[in-house]
Amino acid sequence: MKNWLALLSGLLFALTSWTSTAAAPEALRVGLFPNLSTRLLLETYQPMRDFLEHRLGRPVTLFTAPDFNSFVSRTQSGEYDLIVTAPHFARLAQTESGYQPLFSYRNNITAAIVVAKNSRFTDLNTLRGQKIAAPDRIAVVTMLGLKMLRDKGMEANKNYHFHWAGTHGNVALAVLNGEAAAGIIGMLPLKQLPENVSQQLHVLSISPAIDSQMILAHQRVEPGSLRQIREALVQFEKSPAGQEFFRTTSLVGLKPLSIDDLKQLDPYAREVRRMLELPR
């Protein structure tokens, strides 16, 4: 009898444990494109993660990738449920991987070409024959910087050479450490760098603006969950934690994102697709 009671107790415990595990909601996997260091990205987005986790009643986990190519590859494989990504990557995610547009940040993306303060480089023409740091060849900021240089009659590998730094922060450090004469960096990441770094840089030129970073959800996210995520992000923007997030990041706020908005990014998406198909 005792053996039967023990067996029954064990079965009930196993059933309870299985039911509890089965009922536990899956974590929402959020992918952050690696324009900054992993540490800085995770610290920056921690308030949004905490708010979403509380509002959605499910775990929220932040992820990034070691480089832009890896992030695009992981996005295309559907590794993330939600992505915060660059505009041209957003268009690729929507057309090639079934991601649905949610929001864009209200600020625009602009690229700056920077040098160290008090350096001998005073305008873009003085950079001829020099090494110029950039985050990655498929970064939209790099594309904007290339156009600024082409407008001055300067071509890569002819009038200057690239130093691929990996992130915007590394671009700044390459310039300050003398590894490159100048750097192409996003104006927003420039503002997000520690003051003791950003204040040592001088801006030579700023590009025209394009749409900012974008938030998209994978097509596997169910309509009910998608609606909850959309509402939670709107609530986050209005909350004290959200207002502090947008103030410290200079991201300003959120605006709805449509497929028509994404279509305008086709020239950049085509260029990044071409670059991805080239050998590195």
KEKE-3310 file (N, C-alpha, C; in steps of 0.2 Angstrom, whole numbers, plus 5000, padded with zeros to 4 digits):
npx = (5004:5010:5019:5011:5005:5016:5020:5009:5010:5022:5018:5009:5016:5025:5016:5011:5022:5025:5014:5015:5027:5023:5014:5021:5025:5034:5050:5052:5062:5073:5081:5095:5103:5121:5127:5133:5144:5142:5140:5136:5124:5116:5115:5109:5096:5090:5080:5069:5067:5064:5052:5044:5044:5037:5024:5020:5020:5028:5045:5058:5071:5087:5096:5111:5123:5140:5144:5138:5135:5133:5122:5112:5111:5107:5094:5088:5087:5077:5079:5076:5062:5058:5065:5077:5083:5094:5088:5089:5092:5080:5071:5076:5073:5060:5056:5062:5062:5050:5047:5037:5032:5033:5036:5046:5060:5059:5069:5081:5093:5109:5125:5142:5158:5172:5186:5201:5201:5210:5218:5227:5219:5207:5196:5186:5194:5207:5209:5213:5222:5223:5219:5203:5191:5177:5161:5156:5156:5143:5135:5123:5126:5140:5137:5131:5142:5151:5145:5146:5160:5162:5155:5164:5173:5181:5186:5184:5198:5206:5208:5208:5208:5200:5197:5191:5181:5171:5161:5153:5158:5171:5175:5177:5187:5197:5201:5205:5216:5225:5224:5217:5215:5203:5185:5170:5154:5139:5128:5119:5125:5137:5133:5129:5141:5153:5156:5170:5175:5168:5170:5182:5182:5180:5169:5169:5160:5143:5130:5115:5099:5091:5078:5076:5082:5073:5058:5053:5042:5043:5035:5029:5025:5010:4994:4987:4997:5006:4998:4998:5012:5014:5005:5012:5024:5020:5015:5027:5034:5027:5029:5038:5050:5052:5052:5064:5073:5072:5076:5090:5095:5093:5084:5072:5057:5043:5036:5023:5026:5026:5023:5025:5033:5045:5047:5053:5066:5072:5083:5095:5093:5095:5108:5114:5111:5118:5131:5132:5133:5145:5162:5170)
npy = (4994:5006:5008:5010:5022:5030:5029:5035:5048:5052:5052:5062:5073:5074:5077:5089:5097:5096:5102:5115:5119:5118:5128:5140:5155:5157:5165:5182:5185:5198:5206:5216:5227:5228:5241:5248:5244:5228:5228:5241:5242:5233:5238:5250:5246:5240:5246:5246:5233:5228:5235:5230:5216:5216:5222:5213:5201:5190:5182:5193:5193:5200:5201:5202:5203:5198:5206:5216:5208:5196:5199:5202:5189:5181:5187:5185:5171:5170:5171:5180:5187:5200:5214:5227:5238:5244:5255:5251:5237:5234:5234:5224:5213:5214:5211:5199:5190:5190:5199:5211:5228:5239:5251:5266:5275:5293:5302:5306:5297:5302:5304:5307:5314:5312:5319:5319:5332:5347:5341:5340:5339:5347:5349:5339:5337:5337:5324:5316:5302:5296:5285:5280:5277:5266:5259:5247:5239:5237:5245:5257:5270:5270:5270:5282:5291:5287:5293:5307:5308:5304:5315:5324:5321:5310:5293:5277:5266:5272:5287:5286:5275:5262:5258:5245:5246:5240:5244:5259:5265:5259:5266:5279:5277:5272:5284:5292:5285:5286:5276:5279:5292:5299:5297:5288:5290:5288:5301:5300:5288:5295:5304:5296:5291:5290:5305:5309:5304:5308:5322:5324:5323:5331:5337:5336:5335:5333:5322:5322:5318:5302:5290:5283:5271:5255:5246:5229:5215:5197:5187:5175:5179:5179:5187:5192:5193:5202:5213:5216:5219:5230:5239:5239:5245:5258:5262:5261:5272:5283:5282:5285:5279:5276:5289:5294:5285:5289:5302:5300:5293:5300:5297:5302:5297:5287:5282:5277:5264:5259:5248:5256:5266:5258:5254:5265:5264:5256:5258:5258:5246:5237:5240:5235:5222:5218:5220:5211:5199:5200:5194:5194)
npz = (5000:5004:4995:4983:4987:4987:4974:4968:4973:4968:4954:4954:4958:4947:4937:4941:4941:4927:4922:4927:4921:4908:4907:4909:4902:4887:4884:4878:4865:4861:4849:4847:4837:4834:4836:4846:4860:4867:4881:4884:4876:4882:4895:4891:4886:4896:4905:4896:4894:4907:4909:4899:4902:4914:4910:4900:4907:4905:4903:4897:4886:4881:4867:4857:4843:4837:4827:4813:4801:4807:4815:4805:4799:4809:4811:4799:4800:4809:4823:4833:4842:4842:4835:4836:4825:4812:4799:4785:4787:4793:4782:4774:4784:4784:4770:4767:4778:4785:4795:4805:4804:4818:4826:4824:4829:4834:4831:4818:4808:4806:4798:4804:4800:4809:4818:4828:4841:4838:4828:4813:4802:4794:4785:4773:4762:4766:4771:4761:4755:4768:4782:4786:4798:4801:4806:4800:4784:4779:4787:4788:4791:4787:4773:4771:4775:4765:4754:4757:4756:4742:4736:4737:4728:4731:4732:4739:4743:4734:4735:4749:4763:4771:4788:4797:4810:4818:4828:4833:4844:4844:4832:4836:4846:4838:4831:4841:4846:4836:4826:4815:4804:4803:4807:4802:4809:4818:4822:4833:4840:4843:4852:4863:4867:4881:4889:4891:4880:4868:4869:4865:4851:4835:4824:4807:4796:4792:4787:4776:4783:4787:4790:4807:4819:4820:4825:4825:4823:4823:4811:4817:4829:4838:4834:4846:4856:4849:4848:4862:4864:4856:4863:4875:4872:4869:4881:4888:4883:4888:4902:4917:4917:4904:4898:4904:4898:4884:4885:4890:4879:4868:4859:4857:4855:4850:4834:4824:4812:4795:4781:4769:4774:4775:4762:4756:4759:4750:4741:4750:4756:4745:4742:4754:4753:4741:4746:4756:4748:4743:4744:4760)
capx = (5000:5014:5022:5006:5005:5023:5020:5004:5012:5027:5015:5005:5021:5028:5011:5010:5028:5024:5009:5018:5032:5020:5010:5025:5026:5041:5053:5052:5069:5073:5088:5098:5108:5126:5130:5137:5147:5137:5139:5132:5118:5112:5113:5104:5089:5088:5074:5064:5066:5061:5045:5040:5043:5031:5018:5018:5019:5033:5052:5060:5078:5090:5102:5114:5128:5147:5145:5132:5134:5130:5115:5108:5111:5102:5088:5085:5085:5071:5082:5073:5055:5057:5071:5078:5088:5095:5083:5090:5091:5073:5068:5078:5070:5052:5055:5066:5061:5043:5046:5031:5034:5029:5038:5052:5061:5057:5075:5083:5100:5114:5132:5147:5165:5175:5193:5203:5201:5217:5221:5229:5214:5202:5190:5186:5199:5213:5209:5216:5228:5223:5215:5196:5188:5170:5159:5156:5154:5136:5131:5120:5131:5145:5135:5130:5149:5154:5142:5149:5167:5161:5153:5171:5178:5185:5184:5188:5204:5210:5209:5208:5207:5195:5199:5184:5182:5166:5156:5154:5163:5178:5177:5179:5194:5203:5203:5209:5222:5229:5224:5214:5215:5196:5180:5163:5151:5132:5127:5116:5130:5142:5130:5129:5147:5155:5158:5177:5177:5165:5172:5189:5181:5178:5165:5170:5154:5137:5126:5108:5096:5086:5074:5080:5081:5066:5057:5049:5041:5043:5028:5027:5021:5003:4991:4986:5004:5008:4994:5001:5018:5013:5002:5017:5029:5017:5015:5034:5036:5024:5031:5044:5056:5053:5054:5071:5076:5072:5080:5097:5098:5092:5080:5066:5051:5041:5031:5021:5030:5022:5027:5026:5039:5050:5048:5057:5073:5074:5090:5099:5092:5098:5115:5117:5110:5124:5137:5132:5134:5152:5167:5173)
capy = (5000:5012:5008:5013:5029:5033:5030:5040:5054:5054:5054:5069:5078:5075:5080:5096:5100:5097:5107:5122:5121:5119:5135:5145:5158:5158:5172:5186:5186:5204:5207:5223:5227:5229:5248:5250:5238:5223:5230:5248:5241:5229:5243:5255:5244:5237:5249:5244:5226:5227:5237:5225:5210:5218:5223:5207:5195:5185:5184:5196:5192:5204:5198:5206:5199:5201:5211:5217:5203:5190:5201:5201:5182:5179:5190:5181:5164:5171:5170:5185:5188:5207:5217:5235:5237:5250:5255:5246:5230:5233:5233:5217:5209:5213:5208:5192:5186:5191:5204:5215:5234:5241:5258:5269:5281:5299:5305:5304:5295:5306:5301:5312:5312:5316:5319:5321:5339:5349:5337:5344:5338:5353:5348:5332:5337:5335:5317:5312:5298:5294:5280:5282:5271:5265:5253:5241:5241:5237:5250:5263:5276:5270:5272:5290:5293:5286:5298:5313:5308:5304:5322:5328:5318:5305:5286:5272:5262:5276:5293:5285:5268:5260:5254:5243:5246:5235:5247:5266:5266:5258:5271:5285:5275:5272:5290:5295:5281:5287:5271:5282:5300:5301:5291:5289:5288:5290:5307:5297:5285:5299:5307:5291:5289:5294:5312:5310:5301:5312:5328:5324:5323:5336:5335:5339:5335:5329:5319:5322:5313:5297:5287:5281:5264:5253:5240:5225:5209:5191:5185:5170:5182:5179:5194:5194:5195:5208:5219:5218:5221:5237:5243:5240:5250:5265:5264:5263:5279:5288:5280:5289:5275:5277:5296:5294:5281:5293:5307:5299:5290:5305:5294:5306:5294:5282:5284:5271:5262:5256:5245:5261:5269:5254:5254:5271:5262:5251:5259:5256:5238:5234:5240:5230:5215:5218:5220:5204:5194:5200:5191:5199)
capz = (5000:5005:4988:4979:4989:4985:4967:4966:4975:4963:4948:4955:4958:4940:4933:4943:4938:4920:4921:4929:4916:4902:4908:4910:4895:4884:4885:4872:4863:4858:4846:4847:4832:4837:4834:4852:4863:4871:4888:4883:4873:4887:4900:4888:4885:4902:4907:4892:4895:4913:4908:4894:4906:4919:4907:4896:4911:4903:4903:4891:4886:4876:4863:4851:4839:4838:4821:4809:4797:4811:4817:4799:4798:4814:4810:4793:4802:4814:4830:4837:4841:4842:4834:4836:4820:4807:4794:4779:4790:4794:4776:4773:4788:4782:4764:4767:4784:4787:4801:4804:4806:4823:4827:4822:4834:4831:4829:4812:4807:4802:4799:4805:4799:4815:4819:4835:4842:4837:4823:4807:4797:4795:4781:4770:4757:4770:4772:4755:4757:4775:4784:4789:4802:4800:4810:4796:4777:4778:4791:4784:4793:4782:4766:4771:4775:4758:4749:4758:4753:4735:4734:4737:4723:4734:4731:4743:4740:4729:4738:4756:4764:4777:4794:4799:4818:4821:4832:4833:4849:4841:4827:4840:4849:4833:4829:4847:4847:4830:4821:4809:4804:4804:4807:4801:4815:4818:4827:4839:4844:4846:4858:4868:4870:4887:4888:4890:4873:4863:4869:4862:4844:4831:4818:4800:4791:4794:4781:4776:4788:4785:4796:4812:4820:4819:4830:4821:4826:4818:4809:4821:4835:4837:4834:4853:4859:4845:4851:4869:4864:4854:4868:4881:4870:4869:4888:4890:4881:4893:4909:4919:4915:4896:4897:4906:4892:4878:4887:4890:4873:4863:4854:4857:4856:4845:4830:4820:4806:4790:4775:4765:4776:4774:4755:4754:4761:4746:4739:4755:4757:4739:4743:4759:4750:4737:4750:4759:4743:4741:4749:4764)
cpx = (5004:5018:5018:5005:5011:5023:5015:5006:5018:5024:5012:5010:5024:5022:5010:5016:5028:5019:5011:5023:5028:5016:5014:5026:5033:5043:5053:5059:5069:5081:5089:5103:5115:5130:5135:5140:5141:5135:5134:5125:5113:5110:5108:5097:5086:5081:5068:5062:5062:5053:5041:5039:5037:5025:5015:5017:5023:5040:5053:5068:5081:5096:5105:5119:5135:5148:5139:5130:5130:5123:5110:5106:5106:5095:5084:5083:5079:5073:5078:5066:5054:5064:5071:5084:5088:5089:5083:5090:5084:5069:5070:5074:5062:5051:5057:5064:5055:5042:5041:5033:5030:5030:5045:5054:5060:5063:5077:5090:5104:5121:5137:5153:5168:5183:5195:5203:5209:5221:5223:5224:5208:5196:5191:5192:5206:5214:5211:5222:5228:5218:5208:5193:5180:5168:5159:5154:5147:5132:5129:5124:5137:5143:5134:5137:5152:5151:5145:5156:5166:5159:5159:5176:5182:5182:5188:5193:5208:5212:5210:5207:5203:5199:5192:5185:5176:5160:5158:5158:5170:5180:5180:5186:5199:5205:5207:5215:5227:5229:5221:5214:5208:5191:5173:5159:5144:5132:5124:5121:5135:5139:5130:5135:5149:5158:5166:5180:5174:5168:5179:5189:5179:5175:5167:5164:5149:5132:5119:5105:5092:5083:5078:5079:5074:5065:5052:5048:5041:5036:5025:5023:5014:5000:4989:4992:5007:5005:4997:5007:5018:5010:5008:5022:5026:5017:5022:5036:5033:5026:5037:5050:5057:5055:5062:5075:5077:5076:5088:5100:5097:5088:5073:5059:5049:5036:5029:5025:5026:5026:5029:5032:5045:5052:5053:5065:5076:5081:5096:5099:5095:5105:5118:5116:5116:5130:5138:5134:5141:5156:5170:5181)
cpy = (5006:5013:5012:5020:5033:5034:5035:5047:5057:5056:5061:5074:5080:5079:5087:5100:5101:5102:5114:5124:5123:5126:5141:5149:5158:5165:5175:5187:5193:5205:5214:5223:5231:5236:5250:5243:5234:5226:5237:5246:5238:5234:5248:5253:5240:5240:5247:5237:5225:5229:5232:5218:5211:5218:5217:5201:5189:5187:5188:5196:5196:5200:5203:5201:5202:5206:5211:5212:5197:5192:5200:5194:5179:5181:5186:5174:5164:5170:5174:5186:5195:5209:5225:5235:5244:5249:5251:5239:5229:5231:5226:5212:5208:5210:5201:5188:5187:5194:5209:5222:5236:5249:5260:5274:5287:5303:5302:5301:5300:5303:5308:5309:5316:5315:5321:5329:5341:5345:5342:5343:5343:5353:5341:5332:5335:5328:5313:5308:5295:5288:5282:5276:5272:5259:5247:5243:5241:5241:5255:5269:5276:5272:5279:5293:5293:5292:5305:5314:5308:5311:5326:5326:5313:5298:5282:5268:5266:5283:5292:5277:5267:5256:5252:5242:5241:5239:5255:5268:5265:5263:5277:5283:5275:5279:5293:5292:5282:5281:5273:5289:5303:5295:5293:5286:5291:5296:5304:5293:5289:5303:5302:5289:5293:5300:5313:5307:5306:5319:5329:5324:5329:5334:5339:5340:5331:5328:5322:5317:5308:5294:5284:5273:5262:5247:5236:5218:5203:5189:5179:5173:5182:5186:5196:5197:5201:5214:5221:5221:5229:5241:5244:5245:5257:5267:5265:5270:5284:5287:5284:5285:5276:5284:5297:5290:5285:5299:5306:5296:5295:5302:5297:5303:5289:5285:5278:5270:5258:5253:5251:5265:5265:5254:5260:5269:5257:5252:5257:5248:5235:5234:5236:5223:5213:5216:5213:5198:5194:5197:5196:5199)
cpz = (5000:4998:4983:4980:4986:4978:4964:4968:4970:4956:4948:4955:4951:4936:4935:4941:4931:4918:4922:4923:4909:4901:4908:4903:4893:4884:4878:4870:4859:4856:4845:4842:4835:4835:4840:4855:4866:4877:4888:4880:4878:4893:4897:4888:4891:4905:4903:4893:4901:4913:4904:4898:4911:4916:4903:4901:4909:4903:4896:4891:4880:4873:4858:4847:4839:4832:4817:4804:4801:4813:4811:4798:4803:4814:4804:4795:4807:4821:4835:4836:4839:4840:4834:4831:4816:4802:4788:4781:4791:4788:4774:4777:4786:4775:4764:4773:4788:4794:4799:4807:4812:4824:4824:4828:4830:4828:4822:4813:4803:4803:4800:4803:4804:4814:4826:4835:4841:4832:4817:4801:4798:4790:4777:4765:4760:4771:4766:4757:4764:4776:4788:4792:4801:4804:4806:4789:4775:4782:4787:4785:4788:4775:4766:4771:4768:4753:4751:4755:4745:4732:4734:4732:4726:4734:4736:4740:4735:4732:4746:4757:4771:4782:4797:4807:4821:4824:4831:4838:4847:4836:4831:4843:4844:4831:4835:4848:4841:4825:4814:4809:4805:4805:4805:4806:4815:4824:4833:4843:4847:4852:4864:4871:4877:4885:4887:4884:4868:4863:4866:4854:4841:4825:4812:4796:4793:4788:4781:4781:4784:4791:4801:4813:4821:4823:4825:4825:4821:4817:4814:4828:4834:4838:4841:4856:4855:4847:4858:4869:4861:4859:4874:4879:4870:4877:4891:4889:4885:4900:4911:4917:4908:4895:4899:4900:4886:4879:4886:4883:4867:4857:4853:4859:4850:4841:4826:4814:4802:4785:4770:4767:4774:4766:4753:4756:4756:4743:4744:4756:4751:4740:4748:4756:4745:4741:4753:4755:4741:4746:4753:4764)
residu = (MET:LYS:ASN:TRP:LEU:ALA:LEU:LEU:SER:GLY:LEU:LEU:PHE:ALA:LEU:THR:SER:TRP:THR:SER:THR:ALA:ALA:ALA:PRO:GLU:ALA:LEU:ARG:VAL:GLY:LEU:PHE:PRO:ASN:LEU:SER:THR:ARG:LEU:LEU:LEU:GLU:THR:TYR:GLN:PRO:MET:ARG:ASP:PHE:LEU:GLU:HIS:ARG:LEU:GLY:ARG:PRO:VAL:THR:LEU:PHE:THR:ALA:PRO:ASP:PHE:ASN:SER:PHE:VAL:SER:ARG:THR:GLN:SER:GLY:GLU:TYR:ASP:LEU:ILE:VAL:THR:ALA:PRO:HIS:PHE:ALA:ARG:LEU:ALA:GLN:THR:GLU:SER:GLY:TYR:GLN:PRO:LEU:PHE:SER:TYR:ARG:ASN:ASN:ILE:THR:ALA:ALA:ILE:VAL:VAL:ALA:LYS:ASN:SER:ARG:PHE:THR:ASP:LEU:ASN:THR:LEU:ARG:GLY:GLN:LYS:ILE:ALA:ALA:PRO:ASP:ARG:ILE:ALA:VAL:VAL:THR:MET:LEU:GLY:LEU:LYS:MET:LEU:ARG:ASP:LYS:GLY:MET:GLU:ALA:ASN:LYS:ASN:TYR:HIS:PHE:HIS:TRP:ALA:GLY:THR:HIS:GLY:ASN:VAL:ALA:LEU:ALA:VAL:LEU:ASN:GLY:GLU:ALA:ALA:ALA:GLY:ILE:ILE:GLY:MET:LEU:PRO:LEU:LYS:GLN:LEU:PRO:GLU:ASN:VAL:SER:GLN:GLN:LEU:HIS:VAL:LEU:SER:ILE:SER:PRO:ALA:ILE:ASP:SER:GLN:MET:ILE:LEU:ALA:HIS:GLN:ARG:VAL:GLU:PRO:GLY:SER:LEU:ARG:GLN:ILE:ARG:GLU:ALA:LEU:VAL:GLN:PHE:GLU:LYS:SER:PRO:ALA:GLY:GLN:GLU:PHE:PHE:ARG:THR:THR:SER:LEU:VAL:GLY:LEU:LYS:PRO:LEU:SER:ILE:ASP:ASP:LEU:LYS:GLN:LEU:ASP:PRO:TYR:ALA:ARG:GLU:VAL:ARG:ARG:MET:LEU:GLU:LEU:PRO:ARG)
# end
